[in-house]
Amino acid sequence: MLLPRLAKQVMRRSTPELLGMDLRLLMALSYLGDHDGAPQQQLVDALCMDAKNVVLLLNDLEELGHLVRRRDSEDRRRHSVYITDAGRQALEHAARAQESIEGDVLQALDVDERATLWQLLTRAVHGAEHAAADVQGDQASMPRHNPA
């Protein structure tokens, strides 16, 4: 239960005043920073949120000028989401603030310990994301039960 406790400390300090936006907005914008042009449905899956709530987040980010949504030219029902220059600037500001917050939370660790922790957490996140993608792929390939 150490990771949830540590995450709670980071989240408690991650105020909109310091980050420049709500943490939920930052999570969505951060994902877009790494996956510019992602389909809207991909954000639903990545953020593990209901589609309606993701639309509300995207509406807020669009109002702030941090992203734009464009209809897919091949599938008009599908929207792709793109981060704007203003969104990238906001993301950079929030990243600097987040680094400061993480520094406060991890103050008991020296520089080398922080680097090691960062490497281990990065590897764990990539492994978990890869495993989740494998599970989703397995579920997508399963035959659907169609009760007659």
N, C-alpha and C positions, 0 to 999 in steps of 0.2 A: 504493500500500500504506500510505498515511498513516492512513486511517480505521481499518483493523484495528489498527495500532500504537497509535493513540490509544485505541481501545476497549479494548485489552488493558490499558492503564494504568488506565483507569477500573474495569475488572472486577477487576483485581488489588487495588485499594484498597476495593472494595465487599464488605467482609466482613460476615458475619451479625451480628457484634458491633456494627458501626456501623449497619447497616440495620435490625436487629431481626429479620431473616429472611434466608434463602438468596436469592441473586439470582434464581434460577429462580422461586421463589415470588413474588418482587416483580414479575417480568415478568408473571406471570399475574394477580396482584392489580391491577397497574397497568392492564392491559387491561380488567379488569372495572370499574375506576374510571371508565373512559371508555365502557364498553359494558355497563352494569348490566342484568342480565336476559338476557344473551347466551345463545344455545343452546350447550350443551357442545361440539358439533361445530364451532361458530364459533371457539372457543378452539383447537381442534386445528389449524384452518387458519391462524389468526392467529399462533400461536406456532410454526408449522412443526414440530410434534412429533407423534409417534405417539400415537394415541388412548389407548393403555394408559398412557403416561407422563403425559399430561394428567390422566387419572383419578387417578393417584398424587399429582400436584401438588394437585389439587382436594381429595383426601382429607386431605392435610396442612393445607391452608388451612382446611378445614372443622373439623378437630380443633382448630386454633388459634382458632376462632370468627370467622374473617375472612370467611366466606361461607356461604351456604346454597344447596342445590340443590332445585329444585322440579320435579315432573313437569308437563309441558305438559298443560293440561286438554283440548286438542283432539287431541294425539298423545301417548299415554301412554308411548311409547318414547323420547320426547325430553325432555331435562332442560334447564331454564334455570337459570343461575347468577347469584346476587345477592350483592352485597357487603354486609356488615353494618356497623353503626356502628363496631364494634371494628376491622373491616377498613379502614374509612376513616381511623380514627385511626392505625393501623399504617402505612397508605400515606402519610399526612401526615408521620409521623416519618421514614419512609424517604426521602421526597422532600427533607426538610431535610438529612438526612445526605448524600444524593446531590448536592445543590447544593454542599455543602462539599467533597465529593470532586472534583466537576467544577471547582470553584474552584482546588483544589490542582493539578489536572492542567493547567488552562488559565492558570496564574499568569503565563506569559510574555505573555499578551494583556491589553491594557487593557480598560476597561469597554466602550468603543465597539466594539472588535474582537470582544469576546465577544458583544455584542448582534448584530453582523453575522453572526458565525459561527452563532449560534442561529437567526437568520432563514433563513440559507441552508440549514442542515441540516433545519430544519422544512419548508421548501419541497421539498427533495430527498426527504425521507421521504414527504410527501404525494403527490408525483409518482410515486414508486416504488410506493406502495400503490395508487394509482389505476391504474397500468399493470398491476400484478399482478391487480387485480380485473378489468380488461379481458381479460387472458389467461385467467383462470379462467372468465369468462363465455363467451369464445370456445370454450374447451375443452368447456364444458358443453353448448353448442349444436351441437357436432360430432356427426355420426351415429356411432353405435357400430358397430364392425366385429364382425359375428357370423359367425365361421367355421362353415360348414355341414359 
